[in-house]
Amino acid sequence: MFDIITRSLGNVPSSEYLYKTCVFMYYAVGGFQTLLLLEVIKKYVAEKAHNELLKKCIIGVQLLNIANYLLLIATPFTETIYSIDENNTYVRAWGYYIWQGVTIASFVFILVVLLAQRKNVDKYIKHVFIVAAIVPVFGITGGLFVSKVSLNNIMVTLSALLIYMIYERNKTEITVQNAYELEKTRVELIEKQLVIEQNKQELQENKIRLLVAQIQPHFIFNSLMALQAKCTDNPELYNGINSFGKYLRANFEAMTDNDLIPFTDELKNIKAYVQLEMMNYGDKLRVEYDIELDQFMLPAFCVEPLVENAIRYGVGTYEKGGLVQIMVRDEPDCIQIEVKDDGSGGNRLTDAQEGRKSIGLENVRLRLKALDMGELSVSQDESGTSAVIRLKYMEENSENDYD
């Protein structure tokens, strides 16, 4: 900028002081740039590498440039580096070659340091300083022989443009790298979470296996059969024990078997459970079945918890009882299983009851998601609660034929 002003004011006597000021500032800014580059090299190369000898060498070159600055400060009075005649004409003096020589030597020194310490310098810093040092050197060197064209300004402008391009490229690389690291961290966290969940599931399965082994299911079933045989004179008690045995057997099988089961088996277990609950609620509990389709596979105990919630926390909390409807529909894109009650809608549940209800629903939801077989949605209003499973058409369902 100062060089442009001086060239526009050249040979204009009325602008003598402005002209002299701009010439002085032109040199001062160039010298400051050199000192700034040396200071950055000292901080990011010598001090970072704990190289005291290199630090002392850089300080020595800085002192040489400070001496150069003293020549510049004295120039308006001694005409050491340049002189300006009465016609505002700029003329180089003997000190000009000392100034330029020190500047060129400083930039060469910077390049030598960067090459010698290239392994210890950040790639971005290295590229910036190589450009900032090499390109201006050509302009300064050319300026020693050509005075009509400001090669120094041309090279400094080119240097600034190249540094800006390097900066934009580095910013893009950092952005991409940060995005990659962020995604990598996210994936690692997901994988760790999956491992934790898998370990929890394995631990739970081991607990279940241990529980099943300890309680000896065969002994329980044999005991129930013995008790049932003693209740032939009491049909209600006889049927209750029979339903409880079926319900208990289905639970044991589900705890030890992760395979899919036919919906007909799930339905049998539901009916056994309903029979037991009818012994508790009597006429207060009414259950209707509207099964449009029953020839498909699903995870064990996906529907039974919904029926249990509808009875215990729906109509069971309502003084007059109510109706539970179990419906299966063959939709175009899924098999829809709905369990609906017209009870209190959960408005009268205690915190403990609400917690148990939520655990049952969440368990079904997570199992369906883990197996990628469908989804569970629950809606609730003044008329009651509706729990809907939308089961995907799986290969098992399309291949099985129970006719």
C-alpha positions in Angstrom: 0.0 0.0 0.0 2.8 2.4 1.0 4.7 1.6 -2.2 1.5 2.4 -4.3 1.2 5.8 -2.6 4.8 6.7 -3.1 4.6 5.8 -6.8 1.5 7.9 -7.2 3.1 10.9 -5.4 6.5 10.7 -7.2 7.7 14.0 -8.7 4.9 15.9 -6.9 6.7 18.6 -4.7 3.6 19.6 -2.8 3.4 16.1 -1.2 7.0 16.0 0.1 6.2 15.0 3.7 3.6 12.4 2.8 5.9 10.9 0.2 8.8 10.7 2.7 6.5 9.1 5.4 5.2 6.5 2.9 8.8 5.5 1.8 9.8 5.2 5.4 6.8 3.0 6.3 7.4 0.8 3.3 10.8 -0.2 4.7 9.5 -0.3 8.3 6.7 -2.8 7.4 9.0 -5.0 5.5 11.5 -5.1 8.4 8.7 -5.8 10.9 7.6 -8.8 8.7 11.1 -10.2 8.8 11.3 -9.8 12.6 7.9 -11.4 13.0 8.8 -14.4 10.9 12.0 -14.9 13.0 10.1 -14.7 16.3 7.6 -17.3 15.1 10.4 -19.6 14.0 12.0 -19.2 17.4 8.8 -20.0 19.2 7.4 -22.9 17.1 10.7 -24.5 16.1 13.5 -23.7 18.5 11.6 -23.5 21.7 9.3 -26.4 20.8 12.3 -28.6 20.1 14.2 -27.2 23.2 17.1 -26.3 20.9 19.0 -23.6 22.8 21.7 -23.3 20.2 19.2 -22.7 17.4 17.4 -20.2 19.6 20.6 -18.2 20.2 21.2 -18.2 16.4 17.8 -16.9 15.7 18.2 -14.2 18.4 21.5 -13.2 16.6 19.7 -12.8 13.3 17.0 -10.8 15.0 19.7 -8.4 16.5 21.1 -8.1 13.0 17.7 -7.0 11.7 17.3 -4.6 14.7 20.6 -3.0 13.6 19.1 -2.7 10.1 16.2 -1.0 11.7 18.5 1.5 13.4 19.9 2.3 9.9 16.4 2.9 8.7 15.6 5.2 11.7 18.7 7.2 10.9 18.1 7.4 7.2 15.7 10.5 7.2 18.6 12.4 8.8 21.6 10.7 7.2 20.3 9.4 3.9 22.0 6.0 4.7 19.5 3.7 2.9 17.8 6.1 0.5 17.5 9.8 -0.3 14.6 11.9 -1.6 15.5 15.1 -3.6 13.5 18.3 -3.8 11.4 16.8 -6.7 10.2 13.9 -4.6 12.4 11.5 -6.5 13.5 8.4 -4.6 17.2 7.5 -4.9 18.9 4.4 -3.4 21.9 5.0 -1.2 24.7 2.7 -0.2 22.8 1.4 2.9 20.1 0.1 0.6 22.2 -2.9 -0.3 23.0 -3.6 3.4 19.3 -3.5 4.2 18.4 -5.8 1.3 21.4 -8.1 2.0 20.4 -8.5 5.7 16.8 -9.2 4.7 17.8 -11.8 2.1 20.2 -13.4 4.5 17.4 -13.6 7.1 15.0 -15.3 4.7 17.7 -17.8 3.6 18.4 -18.5 7.3 14.7 -19.2 7.9 14.7 -21.6 5.0 17.8 -23.4 6.2 16.2 -23.8 9.7 13.0 -25.1 8.2 14.8 -27.7 6.1 17.0 -28.7 9.0 14.1 -29.0 11.4 11.5 -30.3 8.9 10.7 -33.4 11.0 9.9 -31.2 14.1 7.8 -28.6 12.3 4.0 -28.9 11.7 3.3 -29.4 8.0 1.0 -26.3 7.8 3.6 -24.0 9.5 6.4 -25.4 7.3 4.5 -24.7 4.1 3.5 -21.2 5.1 7.0 -20.2 6.1 8.6 -21.8 3.0 6.3 -19.7 0.8 6.7 -16.6 3.0 10.5 -16.9 2.8 11.2 -18.1 -0.8 8.8 -16.0 -2.8 9.8 -12.6 -1.3 13.5 -13.5 -1.8 13.1 -13.5 -5.5 11.4 -10.1 -5.4 14.1 -8.6 -3.1 16.9 -10.1 -5.2 15.3 -8.9 -8.4 14.9 -5.4 -6.9 18.6 -5.1 -6.5 18.9 -4.9 -10.3 15.5 -3.5 -11.4 14.2 -0.3 -9.9 11.5 0.7 -12.4 9.2 -2.3 -11.5 8.5 -3.2 -7.8 9.3 -6.9 -8.0 9.3 -7.0 -4.2 5.6 -6.0 -4.0 4.6 -8.4 -6.8 6.3 -11.3 -5.0 4.8 -10.3 -1.6 1.3 -10.2 -3.1 1.9 -13.6 -4.7 3.2 -14.9 -1.4 0.1 -13.7 0.4 -2.2 -15.3 -2.2 -0.3 -18.7 -1.8 -0.4 -18.5 2.0 -4.2 -17.9 1.8 -4.6 -21.0 -0.4 -2.5 -23.1 2.0 -4.6 -21.8 4.9 -7.9 -22.7 3.2 -6.6 -26.2 2.3 -5.4 -26.8 5.8 -8.7 -25.6 7.2 -10.5 -28.0 4.9 -8.2 -30.9 5.9 -8.7 -30.1 9.6 -12.5 -30.0 9.1 -12.5 -33.3 7.3 -10.1 -34.9 9.9 -12.2 -33.7 12.8 -15.4 -35.0 11.1 -13.6 -38.4 10.6 -12.4 -38.5 14.2 -15.8 -37.5 15.5 -17.5 -40.3 13.4 -14.8 -42.8 14.5 -15.4 -41.9 18.1 -19.1 -42.2 17.7 -18.8 -45.6 16.1 -16.4 -46.8 18.9 -18.9 -45.6 21.5 -21.7 -47.4 19.8 -19.6 -50.6 19.6 -18.7 -50.3 23.2 -22.3 -49.8 24.1 -23.3 -52.8 22.1 -20.6 -54.9 23.8 -21.9 -53.7 27.2 -25.5 -54.5 26.3 -24.4 -57.9 24.9 -22.6 -58.7 28.2 -25.6 -57.6 30.2 -27.8 -59.9 28.1 -25.5 -62.8 28.5 -25.3 -62.2 32.2 -29.1 -62.2 32.4 -29.4 -65.3 30.3 -26.9 -67.1 32.6 -28.9 -66.0 35.6 -32.0 -67.4 34.0 -30.3 -70.7 33.2 -29.1 -70.9 36.7 -32.5 -70.2 38.1 -34.1 -72.8 35.9 -31.5 -75.4 36.9 -32.0 -74.6 40.6 -35.8 -74.8 40.7 -35.9 -78.1 38.8 -39.0 -77.6 36.4 -39.7 -81.4 36.2 -40.2 -81.5 40.0 -42.6 -78.5 39.9 -44.7 -80.0 37.0 -44.8 -83.4 38.7 -45.9 -81.7 42.0 -48.6 -79.7 40.1 -49.9 -82.9 38.5 -50.1 -84.6 41.9 -52.0 -81.7 43.3 -54.3 -81.6 40.3 -55.1 -85.3 40.7 -56.4 -84.5 44.2 -58.7 -81.8 42.9 -61.0 -83.8 40.6 -64.0 -83.0 42.8 -63.3 -79.2 42.4 -63.4 -78.4 38.6 -62.5 -74.8 39.1 -59.4 -75.6 41.1 -58.6 -78.5 38.8 -58.7 -76.2 35.7 -56.8 -73.5 37.5 -53.9 -75.8 38.3 -54.0 -77.1 34.7 -53.8 -73.5 33.3 -51.0 -72.5 35.7 -49.0 -75.6 34.6 -49.3 -74.7 31.0 -48.4 -71.0 31.7 -45.4 -72.0 33.8 -44.2 -74.5 31.2 -44.4 -71.9 28.4 -42.4 -69.5 30.6 -39.6 -72.0 31.2 -39.4 -72.9 27.6 -39.2 -69.2 26.6 -36.4 -68.5 29.1 -34.2 -71.3 27.7 -35.0 -70.9 24.0 -34.2 -67.9 21.9 -35.8 -69.2 18.7 -39.1 -67.9 17.2 -42.3 -69.7 18.0 -45.6 -70.1 16.1 -48.2 -67.6 17.1 -50.5 -70.5 18.0 -48.1 -71.4 20.8 -48.1 -67.8 22.1 -51.9 -67.8 21.9 -52.1 -71.0 24.0 -50.0 -69.4 26.7 -52.1 -66.2 26.6 -55.3 -68.2 27.0 -53.7 -70.1 30.0 -52.8 -66.8 31.6 -56.2 -65.4 31.0 -57.8 -68.4 32.5 -55.8 -67.9 35.7 -56.7 -64.2 35.9 -60.4 -65.0 35.4 -60.1 -67.0 38.7 -59.1 -63.7 40.4 -61.4 -61.2 38.7 -64.4 -63.4 37.9 -67.1 -61.6 35.9 -65.2 -58.3 36.1 -62.8 -59.6 33.4 -64.0 -60.2 29.8 -61.6 -61.2 27.0 -62.4 -61.3 23.3 -60.3 -62.9 20.6 -60.5 -61.6 17.0 -57.8 -63.6 15.2 -57.7 -63.0 11.5 -54.3 -64.7 11.0 -52.4 -67.2 13.2 -50.0 -68.9 10.9 -46.8 -66.9 11.5 -43.7 -66.8 13.7 -42.7 -64.3 16.4 -40.5 -64.0 19.4 -41.8 -65.8 22.5 -43.6 -63.7 25.0 -44.1 -60.6 22.8 -47.9 -60.5 23.1 -48.4 -62.1 26.6 -46.9 -59.1 28.5 -49.3 -56.8 26.6 -52.2 -58.9 27.7 -50.9 -59.0 31.2 -50.6 -55.1 31.3 -54.1 -54.8 29.9 -55.6 -57.0 32.6 -53.6 -56.0 35.6 -53.0 -52.3 35.0 -56.0 -51.7 32.7 -59.3 -53.3 33.7 -57.8 -54.7 36.9 -57.5 -51.2 38.4 -61.0 -50.3 37.3 -63.7 -51.0 39.9 -66.2 -52.3 37.3 -63.5 -54.3 35.5 -63.8 -54.2 31.7 -63.0 -55.7 28.3 -59.7 -56.8 26.9 -59.6 -57.4 23.1 -56.8 -59.4 21.4 -56.9 -58.8 17.6 -54.6 -60.0 14.8 -54.9 -58.4 11.3 -53.2 -59.3 8.0 -52.2 -55.8 6.8 -50.6 -55.2 3.3 -47.2 -54.4 4.8 -47.2 -56.1 8.2 -49.0 -58.4 10.6 -50.7 -56.2 13.2 -51.3 -57.5 16.7 -53.4 -55.2 18.9 -54.2 -55.6 22.6 -56.8 -53.1 23.7 -58.5 -52.5 27.0 -61.3 -50.2 28.1 -60.1 -49.8 31.7 -58.9 -46.8 33.6 -56.1 -46.2 31.1 -53.5 -46.5 33.9 -54.7 -43.4 35.7 -55.0 -45.2 39.0 -51.6 -47.0 39.0 -49.1 -46.6 41.8 -45.5 -45.7 41.0 -44.4 -49.3 41.5 -47.2 -50.6 39.2 -46.3 -48.0 36.5 -42.7 -49.1 36.8 -43.5 -52.8 36.3 -45.8 -51.9 33.4 -43.1 -49.9 31.6 -40.5 -52.6 32.1 -42.7 -55.1 30.4 -43.4 -52.8 27.4 -39.8 -51.8 27.1 -38.7 -55.4 27.1 -41.0 -56.3 24.2 -39.9 -53.1 22.3 -36.2 -53.9 22.7 -36.6 -57.5 21.7 -38.5 -56.6 18.5 -35.8 -54.0 17.7 -32.9 -56.3 18.4 -34.3 -59.0 16.1 -35.4 -56.3 13.5 -38.8 -57.9 13.4 -41.1 -54.9 14.0 -42.1 -52.2 16.4 -44.4 -51.6 19.4 -46.5 -48.5 19.8 -48.8 -47.7 22.8 -51.6 -45.1 22.8 -53.7 -44.1 25.7 -56.8 -42.0 26.1 -59.9 -41.7 28.3 -61.4 -44.9 26.8 -58.4 -47.0 27.8 -55.1 -48.2 26.3 -54.1 -49.8 23.0 -50.8 -51.6 22.4 -50.0 -52.4 18.8 -47.2 -54.6 17.4 -46.5 -54.2 13.7 -44.6 -57.4 12.8 -42.6 -57.4 9.6 -43.2 -60.2 7.1 -40.2 -62.4 7.7 -38.8 -65.2 5.7 -39.9 -67.6 8.4 -43.5 -66.4 8.1 -43.6 -66.7 4.3 -42.0 -70.2 4.2 -44.1 -71.8 6.9 -47.4 -73.4 5.9 -49.5 -74.9 8.6 -52.4 -76.0 6.4 
